Amino acid sequence: MKALEKSRPEEGLWMVQAPVPEIGPDEVLIRVNATGICGTDIHIWNWDDWAQATVPVPMITGHEFAGEIVEIGRNVTGLSVGQRCSGEGHVVGTESRQSRSGRFHLDPGTRGIGVNVQGAFAEYLRLPAFNVVPLPDDIPDEIGAILDPLGNAVHTALSFDLLGEDVLITGAGPIGIMAAAVARHASARHVVITDINPDRLKLAQQVCRNVRTVDVGREDLRDVIHDLGMKQGFDVGLEMSGSQQALDQMVDSLIMGGKIALLGIPPGKSPVDWSRIVFKAITIKGVYGREMFETWYKMIAMLQNGLDVSRVITHRLDVSAFKDGFAAMKSGQSGKVVLNWR
């Protein structure tokens, strides 16, 4: 089969011929139809410090996908050959306290598809049946291929009650933009998304209705708070940028007793003025991945109930043009890039 592989410990990925995976009794074989390029894949492409310390070589990368089941293991029930699906890219164990209590997304032994386990940038993917998420007929493959990052957005956005709340999102990457759409869908009152990249802010306006975009290099958040008629500040912050400056702005802009869901990862160690957080009685929740499988249920329900994130996909390419897809992602001028394998 064709596969995109990190074949050598250097920058880039390479198209190779790899054997079709053999499945075990509790696994399924999925024919991949579409994949999304993730920020994690960019780290692996660049072969940065994180990738060098994390990813064994050779490794078929990729973890955002949609396809259909072509083979099932002998112990698998509830799934069938020909069934369309996506899947959870975090492979968990069953021994930890977290898993045994049903909090699978917190299992400390989690391994990542395309990071620690052979991935989805291939014509076929082996996946534990436990991880399979069936796709309804009204969700196309290209949306199925971005359910993983949409799940990040949903997990982060729904960390706190948003009904009637004023929400600040820092970072207008694809996940931040989708989080803004989710916040609006969940009936937040005002949704503001910030960045310093005008292309991403323009994309946010195209994807999300009634969302205020702010270029913080040109506009002061205090003026935005005043213009929107807010009395104290934002109730909820969703930090998606990984920027310490953005987090500092968020803390400044939150009300007393505000809440922050933190998905962005600052590089290295960042100085934090904890006194500001303590004196404002701010709650901070770290977010990693998706809740298994509550996030998947909620995002599929929202998609079937009118949530539209399709415009966040800006590039649809044949997998043979994967280099162009990665270049688009690295440029900072794209939304989600989807590679078609069929």
N, C-alpha and C positions, 0 to 999 in steps of 0.2 A: 504494500500500500504506500501511497504518498504520505509524507509526514514532514512537518517543520521541526527541526531538531537543533538544540544547542549541542553541536557536535564537538566543538573545541572551546577551550577556556579563553575566549577572546570575543570582541564585539561581533554581533551578527547572529543570524539563524541561517540554517541551510536546509534546502529541500532534499530529502533522502528517500530511498526505498527501504521500508522497514517491514518486518513480518507482521501480519495481522495478529492481534493479541489472542491468546487462548484463554477462555473464561473458566472460572471455577464453578462449583455447584451453587454458590450464592451470588453469582454475578450475571450481568447481561453484556452482550456485545451490541454496540450502537453504531449504526452507519451515520456519520456526521454529515449534516447538510450545510450548516452555517456556523461560523465562529466569530466571536468578538475579540478585538485586541484590547487588552487591559493595561493599565499602568504597570502592573506587575510584570507583564510581558516586556514592557519597555525597559524595566530594570534588568531583566534577563538578557535582552538584546544588547544593552549597553555594557553588560558584565561589570556592574558596579560592585562596591564593597559588599553590599547585602547579598547580591546574587552569588558572588564568589564564595561567600561563607555559607550559603544555603542550598544551592542547586548542584546536585551531582551531574557530572558530564560523562556520557551523553544523556540527554533528556529531551524527549518530545514535550514541548511546552504547550501552553494554552489550557484554559479552563472554562471559558464562556462558550457554550455550544447549544445547538439544537439538532436533533436528528430523529432516527427511528430505530426501534429495536429489531435486530435481525437474528438474534440467538439468545436463548435464556438457559440458565443453569438448571440442573435437575431439581434443586430445592426451591426454586423461585416460584412464588404464587402471586396472583393479582396483577401480573403483567403479561403481555402477549406479543408475539412476533408481529411486526408491522405497526406497533403502537408508536405514535409520535411522542417525543419527550425532550426535556432538558434535564438538568441534574445538579445536585449540590456538589460543589467542587472540594469540599472539606471531607476527607475520609476519617472517620472517628473510630475509636475503640469502644469496648463495652466494659472495661475493667475499672475505670475511674469512678470516683464518687459522683462527679458531675453527670457522666453518662448513665450511671445506674439510677440517678434520680430524674432522668429525662431531660437534662440540660446539655444536650449533645454538643451544641455550639461552643461549650466551655470546656470540652475535653482537652486536657493538656497534651495528650498524645496525638492531636490532629495532624494529619498529613495532607498536603495540597496537591490536587490533580495538576499536572504540568509544572509542579515545583519540586515535590518530593516523590511523586508517582507519575508514571508516563501519562501524557496529557492528551488534549482534545484537538490540537492542531494536526489532525490526521484524518484519513478516510474512515478509520474505525477506532472506537474507544471502548476499552473494558472498564466497567463501572460496577461497584456493588449495587445490587438491586435495591438495597436500603436507600441509596442516594438518588434513585430515579424519581423525577417529577414529571408525571404525564402532562402533555400539552393539550388543552382543549382545541377543538377545530377552529375556533375564532381567534386564536393567537398564532400569527404566522411565524415561520422559522426565524426571520430576522429579529423579531421581538423575543422569541425564545432564546436566541443567542445572546441577548443582553439582560436576561433575567438575573444573572449573578450580580452585576453592578446595580441594577434596579433594586435588588434585594438589599444591597448595602444602603442605598438611599432610603428604602422603606424601613429597615431596621433602625437607622439613625433617626429618621423623622418621627417615627411612632414611638420613640423612647419615652416621650412625655405627651400628655394630652395637648392637642393643638386646637381644639374647637374654640373659636373666638379669640385665640391668642395672637399676639404679635410676634413674628418669627424672623430672626436674622440668620441668614446663611452666608458664611464666609467661604468663598471659593466656588467659581462658576465653571468648574470642570464638568464633564458629563454627569458624574454622580451628584454633584451639588445642584446642577440644573434639574435633574430628576427629583431630587429631594424637594426643590421648590414646587415642582408640579404636584408632588404627593402632599405637601403642606396645604396647597390650595384645594386639592381634592378632599382633604380632611377638614376643610372649613376653617382654616386659620383666617384671622381678620386681615392683617397686613403681613405680606411676605416680602422681605427685602433680601436681595442677593448681591454680594460685593465681589469685586475682583479688580485687577489692574490691567487685564487683558481685554481690549475693546471687542475683539472678535468673539470671545466667549460670552461677554455680556450681550452682544447682539444675538447670539444663538439662544441665550436664555430668554430673550424677548420673543423669539420665534417659537420656542417650545412651550413657554408658560404664559397663560393669560393672567392679566391683573397681578403681575409681579413687578415690583420696583427694582430696577437694576441700578447699581451705584459703582462708579469708578472711583475708588477711594484715593486715587492719585489726583483727582480733580474735584471731588465733592466731599464735604464733611458730614459724617453720619449724624452729628448733632443737628445739622440743618434738615436732614431727611426726617429725623424724629419729629422736629417741629412742624415741617410741612405736612406730615401725615396726621397731625393732631394728637400725637401720643403724649401722655402726661409725664411719664417717668422714663420709659425706655421699652426695650423688648422683653417679653416674658420668657422666650425660649431661644436659645442659640444652637445652631447646627454647624460645627466647625469642620469644614471639608478640605481646607487648603493646605494644611501642614505648615502654615506660616505663624511664627510666634507673634509677629506684629498684628496679624489678623485676630489671633486669640486675645491679645491685649485690647484691641478695639472692641471685641465682643464683650469682654468683662466690663469695660467702661460703659458700654451701651445697654447693659442689662439692668432690669429693675432689682430692687432688694428682693432676695429670695428667688432670683431667676435660676434657670436650669440650662445646662449645656450638655449636648451629646457630642462627643469628640471622636470623629472618624479620621481626620487628617493626622498625619504622622510627621512631626517636625524632624528635620535631619539632625542627628547627633543629640547632644544635650542642650536644653533650652532653659534660660533663666525665667523663673516664675515668681512674681510678687504675690506670695500666698496671702499676705495680709489683706490685699484688696478682695480676694475671693472669700476669705473668712468674714471680713467685716460687712460684705454684701450678702452673706449667707447663701452663696451660690452652690448649687448641686452640680457636680460634674460626673457624667457617665462615659466611660470608655466603651467604644463600639468596635467589634471585630466580626467581620463576616455577616452571616444571617442567622437568625434563630431557626433552628431545625425542629420542626418545619413550619412553624407558625408564620414566619415572614413570607414563605412561598405561598401559603394559603391566602394571606392578606393581599399580596401584590397581584396574584392572579384574579382574585375577586375584584380588586380595583380596576384592573385592565378590562374586565368584562362589564364593569359598571361605569365606564366612560373615561378613565384615566388614559391619556394619550401621550406617550413619550416618543412616538415614532420619529418626530423631527430631530431628535437628538442624534439620530444616525445621519451622518453627513457624507459618508463614503461607503459605497457598496462595490466591492471588487472581487474578481475571480482570484482564487488563491494563488494563481500563477503570478499575480501582481502584488504579492505580499510585501515586497520591499517598498512599493509605493504606499501601501497601507501603514507601514511602520513609520515612513517618512512623514506622512500626514499627521500621525499621532504625535511624533516628536516635534513637529512644527509649532504646536500650541494653537493651531488655527483650525482644528477639526473638533467634531463631537465624537461620537462612537464610530468606529470603523468596523464593518462587517465583511468577512471573507466568505465567499461562496465556494463550497467544495463539490457541488453537483452541477 
